[in-house]
C-alpha cells in the first residue's frame, strides 16, 4: 500500500476524532491540518524540506541586521546579490 494512502487514512481517522472531541483548540488544529493535508502528505512522501530556504532567509536577515538598514530597496537587493550571489571576482585564469 503506498505511503500516501495509509498516511491519508491515518490522518483522516485522527481528524474525525479531533472534530468529535469537543475541544476547541484541537478542532482548530484539525481544521488547519485538513486544509493542508495534501501538502503535508507530499512533504512526507517526497522527503522535501524548507530548510535550504530558511537558511537563505536567515543569511539575508543577517545582511540586513549588519547593515543597520538600507536607504532603499535597490541597495538592499544589491547587498544580497553581492554577499550571496556566488560571484567569482577573480580575473579569468587567476588562481583563487
N, CA, C and O atoms as a Tinker XYZ file with bonds, in Angstrom:
   384  protein
     1  N      0.849000   -1.179000    0.000000    73     2
     2  CA     0.000000    0.000000    0.000000    64     1     3
     3  C      0.893000    1.240000    0.000000    63     2     4     5
     4  O      1.792000    1.335000    0.836000    81     3
     5  N      0.677000    2.192000   -0.909000    73     3     6
     6  CA     1.517000    3.387000   -0.960000    64     5     7
     7  C      1.455000    4.190000    0.340000    63     6     8     9
     8  O      0.421000    4.250000    1.006000    81     7
     9  N      2.572000    4.794000    0.678000    73     7    10
    10  CA     2.663000    5.550000    1.936000    64     9    11
    11  C      1.643000    6.684000    1.983000    63    10    12    13
    12  O      1.079000    6.972000    3.039000    81    11
    13  N      1.407000    7.326000    0.843000    73    11    14
    14  CA     0.463000    8.441000    0.824000    64    13    15
    15  C     -0.937000    7.961000    1.212000    63    14    16    17
    16  O     -1.678000    8.682000    1.880000    81    15
    17  N     -1.301000    6.734000    0.790000    73    15    18
    18  CA    -2.636000    6.213000    1.074000    64    17    19
    19  C     -2.821000    5.929000    2.564000    63    18    20    21
    20  O     -3.789000    6.390000    3.167000    81    19
    21  N     -1.888000    5.164000    3.165000    73    19    22
    22  CA    -2.066000    4.854000    4.585000    64    21    23
    23  C     -1.900000    6.092000    5.444000    63    22    24    25
    24  O     -2.532000    6.212000    6.493000    81    23
    25  N     -1.048000    7.018000    5.002000    73    23    26
    26  CA    -0.896000    8.276000    5.738000    64    25    27
    27  C     -2.187000    9.075000    5.736000    63    26    28    29
    28  O     -2.586000    9.634000    6.758000    81    27
    29  N     -2.841000    9.126000    4.575000    73    27    30
    30  CA    -4.099000    9.867000    4.456000    64    29    31
    31  C     -5.162000    9.231000    5.341000    63    30    32    33
    32  O     -5.899000    9.930000    6.037000    81    31
    33  N     -5.239000    7.912000    5.313000    73    31    34
    34  CA    -6.230000    7.211000    6.129000    64    33    35
    35  C     -5.997000    7.486000    7.625000    63    34    36    37
    36  O     -6.947000    7.720000    8.373000    81    35
    37  N     -4.745000    7.456000    8.046000    73    35    38
    38  CA    -4.429000    7.704000    9.454000    64    37    39
    39  C     -4.809000    9.121000    9.862000    63    38    40    41
    40  O     -5.403000    9.337000   10.918000    81    39
    41  N     -4.459000   10.085000    9.011000    73    39    42
    42  CA    -4.809000   11.472000    9.319000    64    41    43
    43  C     -6.309000   11.670000    9.337000    63    42    44    45
    44  O     -6.825000   12.376000   10.204000    81    43
    45  N     -7.026000   11.060000    8.396000    73    43    46
    46  CA    -8.482000   11.207000    8.363000    64    45    47
    47  C     -9.118000   10.630000    9.628000    63    46    48    49
    48  O    -10.086000   11.192000   10.141000    81    47
    49  N     -8.588000    9.521000   10.132000    73    47    50
    50  CA    -9.080000    8.932000   11.372000    64    49    51
    51  C     -8.856000    9.892000   12.536000    63    50    52    53
    52  O     -9.745000   10.089000   13.365000    81    51
    53  N     -7.653000   10.496000   12.598000    73    51    54
    54  CA    -7.356000   11.446000   13.665000    64    53    55
    55  C     -8.228000   12.688000   13.539000    63    54    56    57
    56  O     -8.741000   13.191000   14.538000    81    55
    57  N     -8.399000   13.185000   12.317000    73    55    58
    58  CA    -9.236000   14.371000   12.100000    64    57    59
    59  C    -10.670000   14.107000   12.556000    63    58    60    61
    60  O    -11.310000   14.974000   13.151000    81    59
    61  N    -11.159000   12.929000   12.278000    73    59    62
    62  CA   -12.514000   12.562000   12.698000    64    61    63
    63  C    -12.625000   12.611000   14.215000    63    62    64    65
    64  O    -13.592000   13.151000   14.752000    81    63
    65  N    -11.635000   12.047000   14.908000    73    63    66
    66  CA   -11.629000   12.086000   16.365000    64    65    67
    67  C    -11.556000   13.518000   16.869000    63    66    68    69
    68  O    -12.283000   13.889000   17.791000    81    67
    69  N    -10.669000   14.342000   16.262000    73    67    70
    70  CA   -10.450000   15.706000   16.721000    64    69    71
    71  C    -11.727000   16.535000   16.624000    63    70    72    73
    72  O    -12.036000   17.309000   17.530000    81    71
    73  N    -12.464000   16.378000   15.538000    73    71    74
    74  CA   -13.700000   17.141000   15.365000    64    73    75
    75  C    -14.739000   16.723000   16.414000    63    74    76    77
    76  O    -15.490000   17.564000   16.908000    81    75
    77  N    -14.785000   15.448000   16.750000    73    75    78
    78  CA   -15.748000   14.947000   17.733000    64    77    79
    79  C    -15.309000   15.181000   19.170000    63    78    80    81
    80  O    -16.099000   15.000000   20.097000    81    79
    81  N    -14.043000   15.587000   19.365000    73    79    82
    82  CA   -13.509000   15.718000   20.724000    64    81    83
    83  C    -14.199000   16.803000   21.531000    63    82    84    85
    84  O    -14.249000   16.717000   22.758000    81    83
    85  N    -14.729000   17.816000   20.872000    73    83    86
    86  CA   -15.381000   18.910000   21.590000    64    85    87
    87  C    -14.406000   19.924000   22.158000    63    86    88    89
    88  O    -14.829000   20.890000   22.793000    81    87
    89  N    -13.119000   19.730000   21.947000    73    87    90
    90  CA   -12.097000   20.668000   22.425000    64    89    91
    91  C    -11.798000   21.674000   21.320000    63    90    92    93
    92  O    -11.273000   21.312000   20.268000    81    91
    93  N    -12.133000   22.927000   21.561000    73    91    94
    94  CA   -11.997000   23.947000   20.522000    64    93    95
    95  C    -10.572000   24.092000   19.976000    63    94    96    97
    96  O    -10.412000   24.182000   18.759000    81    95
    97  N     -9.521000   24.118000   20.824000    73    95    98
    98  CA    -8.167000   24.233000   20.267000    64    97    99
    99  C     -7.818000   23.056000   19.340000    63    98   100   101
   100  O     -7.175000   23.243000   18.308000    81    99
   101  N     -8.251000   21.843000   19.722000    73    99   102
   102  CA    -7.977000   20.661000   18.895000    64   101   103
   103  C     -8.755000   20.757000   17.588000    63   102   104   105
   104  O     -8.238000   20.397000   16.531000    81   103
   105  N     -9.976000   21.234000   17.652000    73   103   106
   106  CA   -10.787000   21.393000   16.440000    64   105   107
   107  C    -10.154000   22.405000   15.489000    63   106   108   109
   108  O    -10.184000   22.231000   14.270000    81   107
   109  N     -9.581000   23.464000   16.060000    73   107   110
   110  CA    -8.926000   24.486000   15.238000    64   109   111
   111  C     -7.699000   23.898000   14.526000    63   110   112   113
   112  O     -7.495000   24.131000   13.334000    81   111
   113  N     -6.894000   23.141000   15.259000    73   111   114
   114  CA    -5.720000   22.487000   14.668000    64   113   115
   115  C     -6.167000   21.498000   13.590000    63   114   116   117
   116  O     -5.553000   21.409000   12.526000    81   115
   117  N     -7.226000   20.766000   13.870000    73   115   118
   118  CA    -7.734000   19.787000   12.901000    64   117   119
   119  C     -8.166000   20.481000   11.613000    63   118   120   121
   120  O     -7.931000   19.960000   10.523000    81   119
   121  N     -8.788000   21.639000   11.727000    73   119   122
   122  CA    -9.189000   22.388000   10.544000    64   121   123
   123  C     -7.993000   22.804000    9.704000    63   122   124   125
   124  O     -8.022000   22.715000    8.477000    81   123
   125  N     -6.940000   23.259000   10.375000    73   123   126
   126  CA    -5.723000   23.657000    9.663000    64   125   127
   127  C     -5.087000   22.456000    8.976000    63   126   128   129
   128  O     -4.686000   22.542000    7.815000    81   127
   129  N     -4.995000   21.347000    9.682000    73   127   130
   130  CA    -4.413000   20.141000    9.088000    64   129   131
   131  C     -5.241000   19.678000    7.897000    63   130   132   133
   132  O     -4.691000   19.284000    6.869000    81   131
   133  N     -6.564000   19.727000    8.036000    73   131   134
   134  CA    -7.433000   19.310000    6.937000    64   133   135
   135  C     -7.209000   20.184000    5.703000    63   134   136   137
   136  O     -7.197000   19.684000    4.578000    81   135
   137  N     -7.030000   21.503000    5.917000    73   135   138
   138  CA    -6.802000   22.421000    4.800000    64   137   139
   139  C     -5.495000   22.125000    4.064000    63   138   140   141
   140  O     -5.400000   22.333000    2.854000    81   139
   141  N     -4.483000   21.638000    4.800000    73   139   142
   142  CA    -3.150000   21.427000    4.228000    64   141   143
   143  C     -2.741000   19.957000    4.161000    63   142   144   145
   144  O     -1.558000   19.655000    4.001000    81   143
   145  N     -3.698000   19.045000    4.282000    73   143   146
   146  CA    -3.366000   17.628000    4.356000    64   145   147
   147  C     -2.591000   17.134000    3.133000    63   146   148   149
   148  O     -1.613000   16.402000    3.281000    81   147
   149  N     -3.008000   17.519000    1.946000    73   147   150
   150  CA    -2.319000   17.075000    0.738000    64   149   151
   151  C     -0.860000   17.534000    0.742000    63   150   152   153
   152  O      0.038000   16.764000    0.403000    81   151
   153  N     -0.631000   18.784000    1.124000    73   151   154
   154  CA     0.737000   19.310000    1.168000    64   153   155
   155  C      1.574000   18.584000    2.225000    63   154   156   157
   156  O      2.750000   18.301000    1.998000    81   155
   157  N      0.976000   18.287000    3.365000    73   155   158
   158  CA     1.684000   17.572000    4.424000    64   157   159
   159  C      2.102000   16.185000    3.940000    63   158   160   161
   160  O      3.247000   15.773000    4.126000    81   159
   161  N      1.169000   15.471000    3.320000    73   159   162
   162  CA     1.475000   14.122000    2.833000    64   161   163
   163  C      2.546000   14.153000    1.748000    63   162   164   165
   164  O      3.430000   13.296000    1.733000    81   163
   165  N      2.482000   15.119000    0.845000    73   163   166
   166  CA     3.506000   15.234000   -0.198000    64   165   167
   167  C      4.878000   15.496000    0.400000    63   166   168   169
   168  O      5.871000   14.916000   -0.039000    81   167
   169  N      4.937000   16.364000    1.398000    73   167   170
   170  CA     6.227000   16.682000    2.019000    64   169   171
   171  C      6.829000   15.442000    2.677000    63   170   172   173
   172  O      8.041000   15.235000    2.618000    81   171
   173  N      5.991000   14.620000    3.301000    73   171   174
   174  CA     6.482000   13.412000    3.966000    64   173   175
   175  C      6.917000   12.365000    2.941000    63   174   176   177
   176  O      7.999000   11.789000    3.059000    81   175
   177  N      6.081000   12.123000    1.945000    73   175   178
   178  CA     6.378000   11.080000    0.954000    64   177   179
   179  C      7.576000   11.459000    0.095000    63   178   180   181
   180  O      8.434000   10.620000   -0.180000    81   179
   181  N      7.640000   12.717000   -0.329000    73   179   182
   182  CA     8.731000   13.157000   -1.208000    64   181   183
   183  C      9.984000   13.551000   -0.439000    63   182   184   185
   184  O     11.019000   13.845000   -1.037000    81   183
   185  N      9.889000   13.556000    0.892000    73   183   186
   186  CA    11.014000   13.901000    1.767000    64   185   187
   187  C     11.613000   15.260000    1.420000    63   186   188   189
   188  O     12.830000   15.401000    1.299000    81   187
   189  N     10.747000   16.254000    1.263000    73   187   190
   190  CA    11.204000   17.606000    0.975000    64   189   191
   191  C     11.266000   18.405000    2.272000    63   190   192   193
   192  O     10.617000   18.080000    3.266000    81   191
   193  N     12.063000   19.449000    2.222000    73   191   194
   194  CA    12.240000   20.285000    3.402000    64   193   195
   195  C     12.374000   21.732000    2.962000    63   194   196   197
   196  O     12.866000   22.012000    1.869000    81   195
   197  N     11.941000   22.643000    3.808000    73   195   198
   198  CA    12.143000   24.051000    3.514000    64   197   199
   199  C     13.405000   24.561000    4.211000    63   198   200   201
   200  O     13.627000   25.769000    4.293000    81   199
   201  N     14.218000   23.651000    4.706000    73   199   202
   202  CA    15.456000   24.010000    5.385000    64   201   203
   203  C     16.380000   24.901000    4.570000    63   202   204   205
   204  O     16.864000   25.906000    5.092000    81   203
   205  N     16.648000   24.565000    3.285000    73   203   206
   206  CA    17.515000   25.443000    2.497000    64   205   207
   207  C     16.956000   26.861000    2.345000    63   206   208   209
   208  O     17.707000   27.835000    2.394000    81   207
   209  N     15.647000   26.972000    2.161000    73   207   210
   210  CA    15.038000   28.302000    2.037000    64   209   211
   211  C     15.150000   29.066000    3.355000    63   210   212   213
   212  O     15.416000   30.268000    3.350000    81   211
   213  N     14.952000   28.385000    4.474000    73   211   214
   214  CA    15.063000   29.034000    5.781000    64   213   215
   215  C     16.498000   29.482000    6.039000    63   214   216   217
   216  O     16.727000   30.545000    6.616000    81   215
   217  N     17.473000   28.662000    5.609000    73   215   218
   218  CA    18.871000   29.041000    5.770000    64   217   219
   219  C     19.219000   30.283000    4.971000    63   218   220   221
   220  O     19.920000   31.171000    5.457000    81   219
   221  N     18.721000   30.341000    3.732000    73   219   222
   222  CA    18.960000   31.514000    2.892000    64   221   223
   223  C     18.295000   32.748000    3.501000    63   222   224   225
   224  O     18.883000   33.829000    3.520000    81   223
   225  N     17.076000   32.585000    3.994000    73   223   226
   226  CA    16.368000   33.693000    4.625000    64   225   227
   227  C     17.134000   34.204000    5.843000    63   226   228   229
   228  O     17.196000   35.411000    6.080000    81   227
   229  N     17.710000   33.293000    6.609000    73   227   230
   230  CA    18.490000   33.678000    7.777000    64   229   231
   231  C     19.713000   34.502000    7.367000    63   230   232   233
   232  O     20.050000   35.491000    8.019000    81   231
   233  N     20.365000   34.092000    6.294000    73   231   234
   234  CA    21.544000   34.838000    5.819000    64   233   235
   235  C     21.154000   36.227000    5.321000    63   234   236   237
   236  O     21.890000   37.191000    5.530000    81   235
   237  N     19.994000   36.334000    4.660000    73   235   238
   238  CA    19.517000   37.638000    4.189000    64   237   239
   239  C     19.203000   38.540000    5.381000    63   238   240   241
   240  O     19.526000   39.727000    5.365000    81   239
   241  N     18.579000   37.982000    6.406000    73   239   242
   242  CA    18.279000   38.774000    7.604000    64   241   243
   243  C     19.559000   39.264000    8.269000    63   242   244   245
   244  O     19.605000   40.381000    8.783000    81   243
   245  N     20.600000   38.428000    8.262000    73   243   246
   246  CA    21.869000   38.831000    8.863000    64   245   247
   247  C     22.488000   39.998000    8.090000    63   246   248   249
   248  O     23.061000   40.904000    8.696000    81   247
   249  N     22.377000   39.984000    6.771000    73   247   250
   250  CA    22.867000   41.108000    5.958000    64   249   251
   251  C     22.133000   42.375000    6.355000    63   250   252   253
   252  O     22.748000   43.431000    6.505000    81   251
   253  N     20.841000   42.279000    6.524000    73   251   254
   254  CA    20.020000   43.433000    6.897000    64   253   255
   255  C     20.414000   43.965000    8.277000    63   254   256   257
   256  O     20.517000   45.177000    8.466000    81   255
   257  N     20.635000   43.071000    9.236000    73   255   258
   258  CA    20.998000   43.484000   10.593000    64   257   259
   259  C     22.376000   44.135000   10.606000    63   258   260   261
   260  O     22.570000   45.186000   11.218000    81   259
   261  N     23.322000   43.510000    9.934000    73   259   262
   262  CA    24.694000   44.046000    9.934000    64   261   263
   263  C     24.803000   45.401000    9.239000    63   262   264   265
   264  O     25.692000   46.194000    9.549000    81   263
   265  N     23.907000   45.658000    8.311000    73   263   266
   266  CA    23.989000   46.914000    7.571000    64   265   267
   267  C     23.386000   48.070000    8.350000    63   266   268   269
   268  O     23.597000   49.230000    7.997000    81   267
   269  N     22.639000   47.772000    9.401000    73   267   270
   270  CA    21.917000   48.780000   10.180000    64   269   271
   271  C     20.875000   49.494000    9.322000    63   270   272   273
   272  O     20.557000   50.659000    9.563000    81   271
   273  N     20.348000   48.796000    8.328000    73   271   274
   274  CA    19.296000   49.360000    7.484000    64   273   275
   275  C     19.825000   49.852000    6.149000    63   274   276   277
   276  O     21.014000   50.131000    6.001000    81   275
   277  N     18.940000   49.952000    5.197000    73   275   278
   278  CA    19.286000   50.439000    3.871000    64   277   279
   279  C     18.414000   51.637000    3.537000    63   278   280   281
   280  O     17.288000   51.751000    4.021000    81   279
   281  N     18.938000   52.526000    2.710000    73   279   282
   282  CA    18.163000   53.713000    2.330000    64   281   283
   283  C     17.056000   53.377000    1.341000    63   282   284   285
   284  O     16.013000   54.030000    1.326000    81   283
   285  N     17.284000   52.351000    0.508000    73   283   286
   286  CA    16.231000   51.950000   -0.423000    64   285   287
   287  C     16.349000   50.457000   -0.742000    63   286   288   289
   288  O     17.343000   49.808000   -0.415000    81   287
   289  N     15.322000   49.944000   -1.381000    73   287   290
   290  CA    15.249000   48.505000   -1.668000    64   289   291
   291  C     16.311000   48.063000   -2.665000    63   290   292   293
   292  O     16.779000   46.926000   -2.600000    81   291
   293  N     16.698000   48.941000   -3.586000    73   291   294
   294  CA    17.705000   48.579000   -4.590000    64   293   295
   295  C     19.049000   48.290000   -3.925000    63   294   296   297
   296  O     19.737000   47.340000   -4.299000    81   295
   297  N     19.420000   49.098000   -2.950000    73   295   298
   298  CA    20.695000   48.865000   -2.256000    64   297   299
   299  C     20.652000   47.567000   -1.446000    63   298   300   301
   300  O     21.648000   46.850000   -1.354000    81   299
   301  N     19.504000   47.279000   -0.870000    73   299   302
   302  CA    19.342000   46.036000   -0.130000    64   301   303
   303  C     19.483000   44.841000   -1.073000    63   302   304   305
   304  O     20.177000   43.874000   -0.758000    81   303
   305  N     18.827000   44.911000   -2.222000    73   303   306
   306  CA    18.922000   43.835000   -3.209000    64   305   307
   307  C     20.362000   43.675000   -3.688000    63   306   308   309
   308  O     20.838000   42.550000   -3.837000    81   307
   309  N     21.058000   44.773000   -3.930000    73   307   310
   310  CA    22.451000   44.701000   -4.368000    64   309   311
   311  C     23.338000   44.049000   -3.314000    63   310   312   313
   312  O     24.250000   43.295000   -3.654000    81   311
   313  N     23.082000   44.330000   -2.042000    73   311   314
   314  CA    23.866000   43.712000   -0.973000    64   313   315
   315  C     23.620000   42.205000   -0.936000    63   314   316   317
   316  O     24.548000   41.427000   -0.714000    81   315
   317  N     22.379000   41.798000   -1.151000    73   315   318
   318  CA    22.064000   40.366000   -1.168000    64   317   319
   319  C     22.797000   39.693000   -2.323000    63   318   320   321
   320  O     23.419000   38.646000   -2.148000    81   319
   321  N     22.720000   40.306000   -3.514000    73   319   322
   322  CA    23.421000   39.734000   -4.673000    64   321   323
   323  C     24.927000   39.673000   -4.425000    63   322   324   325
   324  O     25.576000   38.686000   -4.773000    81   323
   325  N     25.477000   40.718000   -3.828000    73   323   326
   326  CA    26.912000   40.781000   -3.592000    64   325   327
   327  C     27.360000   39.678000   -2.624000    63   326   328   329
   328  O     28.337000   38.977000   -2.887000    81   327
   329  N     26.652000   39.531000   -1.518000    73   327   330
   330  CA    27.076000   38.577000   -0.492000    64   329   331
   331  C     26.656000   37.132000   -0.772000    63   330   332   333
   332  O     27.349000   36.200000   -0.365000    81   331
   333  N     25.541000   36.940000   -1.456000    73   331   334
   334  CA    25.016000   35.588000   -1.630000    64   333   335
   335  C     24.936000   35.138000   -3.082000    63   334   336   337
   336  O     24.478000   34.031000   -3.363000    81   335
   337  N     25.373000   35.978000   -3.996000    73   335   338
   338  CA    25.207000   35.670000   -5.410000    64   337   339
   339  C     26.172000   34.646000   -5.973000    63   338   340   341
   340  O     25.996000   34.191000   -7.103000    81   339
   341  N     27.180000   34.278000   -5.218000    73   339   342
   342  CA    28.142000   33.288000   -5.700000    64   341   343
   343  C     28.989000   33.805000   -6.852000    63   342   344   345
   344  O     29.405000   33.035000   -7.717000    81   343
   345  N     29.242000   35.096000   -6.863000    73   343   346
   346  CA    30.018000   35.684000   -7.938000    64   345   347
   347  C     31.497000   35.379000   -7.762000    63   346   348   349
   348  O     31.997000   35.278000   -6.641000    81   347
   349  N     32.185000   35.234000   -8.881000    73   347   350
   350  CA    33.619000   34.996000   -8.869000    64   349   351
   351  C     34.295000   36.306000   -9.260000    63   350   352   353
   352  O     34.193000   36.740000  -10.407000    81   351
   353  N     34.986000   36.938000   -8.309000    73   351   354
   354  CA    35.600000   38.227000   -8.561000    64   353   355
   355  C     37.045000   38.119000   -9.054000    63   354   356   357
   356  O     37.697000   39.133000   -9.304000    81   355
   357  N     37.538000   36.891000   -9.193000    73   355   358
   358  CA    38.893000   36.703000   -9.675000    64   357   359
   359  C     38.923000   36.854000  -11.176000    63   358   360   361
   360  O     37.991000   36.418000  -11.851000    81   359
   361  N     39.981000   37.470000  -11.732000    73   359   362
   362  CA    40.107000   37.551000  -13.180000    64   361   363
   363  C     40.244000   36.150000  -13.792000    63   362   364   365
   364  O     40.682000   35.216000  -13.122000    81   363
   365  N     39.878000   36.018000  -15.029000    73   363   366
   366  CA    39.989000   34.730000  -15.694000    64   365   367
   367  C     41.429000   34.251000  -15.698000    63   366   368   369
   368  O     42.348000   35.013000  -15.999000    81   367
   369  N     41.617000   32.990000  -15.363000    73   367   370
   370  CA    42.958000   32.415000  -15.354000    64   369   371
   371  C     43.693000   32.623000  -14.048000    63   370   372   373
   372  O     44.753000   32.030000  -13.844000    81   371
   373  N     43.161000   33.452000  -13.150000    73   371   374
   374  CA    43.834000   33.692000  -11.861000    64   373   375
   375  C     43.562000   32.519000  -10.925000    63   374   376   377
   376  O     42.493000   31.908000  -10.960000    81   375
   377  N     44.528000   32.227000  -10.108000    73   375   378
   378  CA    44.373000   31.159000   -9.132000    64   377   379
   379  C     43.735000   31.764000   -7.888000    63   378   380   381
   380  O     44.220000   32.764000   -7.360000    81   379
   381  N     42.634000   31.149000   -7.415000    73   379   382
   382  CA    41.959000   31.745000   -6.268000    64   381   383
   383  C     41.627000   30.835000   -5.249000    63   382   384
   384  O     41.055000   31.229000   -4.233000    81   383
